[in-house]
Amino acid sequence: MSEADVLYIVARRVLLDALEALGAHRSALILVGAQAIYLHTGQADLAVAVYTTDADLVVEPGALRDAPKIGDLMHRRASNAEPKWAVGCAAATPVRPT
């Protein structure tokens, strides 16, 4: 397995971990960017990278629940994560692994 394959696997795990952590708000989340395109198109005959290691989520504010707060969920998940996962899981909330 190449280093690029490992990075892709880790990136997908971080995305899935974030979506799991935000479960209460999942209906307010929209996956955008390359991860969304690859999810819908699969492997296509395009002159682009076959995968990406970042993920972009858009939040629809009107669809959010009042509780729990997104920041609290992400902070809690990042606090319990291995250091290598913490930055990816809490991109919107700076976390310093200890």
N, C-alpha and C positions, 0 to 999 in steps of 0.2 A: 504494500500500500504506500503510495507516495505521500509526501508532506502535504501537498495540496488536498489530497483525499482526506487526510486526518483533519486539516483545518476546516474543510467543508462539513465533516461529521460533527466536529465540536460546535461550529456555527449553528447547525441545525438543532443540535441538542440545547444550546443556549436559547434559541428562539422558542422551542417547544417548552422549555423550562419557564420562560417568561410568560408564555400563554397560559401555562398551568397555574402559575402564581397569580395571574390576573383573572382567573376563572370567573369570579363574580361579575366582572366587567367585560367578559369576552364578546358579548353582543355589541359593545361600543367600540370594538377594535377592528381595524381594517388593515390587512397586510398589503403593503404597497412595495414598489421597487422590484428589483430583480428576483427576490425570493417569490413574490407573487406571480411574476411572469413565468418563472420556471415551474412553479406548482401547477399552473394552468396549461402550459404548453408542453411540458416534458422536454425531452431531448429533441430539439429541432435542428434543421440543417441551416443554421445561421452562423455568420462570421463573428460570433461573440463568445466570451468565456462561457463554459458549460455550467458554471455555478458561481455563486458569490458567497463571501463569508460575512456579509453584513445583512441585517434585517431591518426593515423600516415598518413601524406601526403608526397608524394615524388613529387618533382618538376622536370619536364623535361625542362632543361634550353633552349634547342633549340626551344621549343614550346611557350616560353614566349613572350608576346607582349612587345614592348618597353615602353609603358605607359598604364595605370598608374603603378607605382612601387608597388610591393607586400607589402613592408614594410609600405608604405604610406597608402595603403588600410587597412591593419590590424591595424595600429595605429589609423586611423580615426574611425574604427569600435570599437576598444577597448575604445577610448576616449568617445564614446557615449553610451557605455554599462554600465549596472549595475556593481558595483564592483565585484560581484560573477562571472560575465562572463568574466571580463577583462583578467585574467590570461590565461584562456582557449582560448580566441580569439586571443591572441597575444603571443603565446608561444615563437615565434622566436624573438619578440621584447619586452624586459622587460617593463612592465607598472606598475606604482605604483598608485593604486586606491586612490583617494583623499577623 
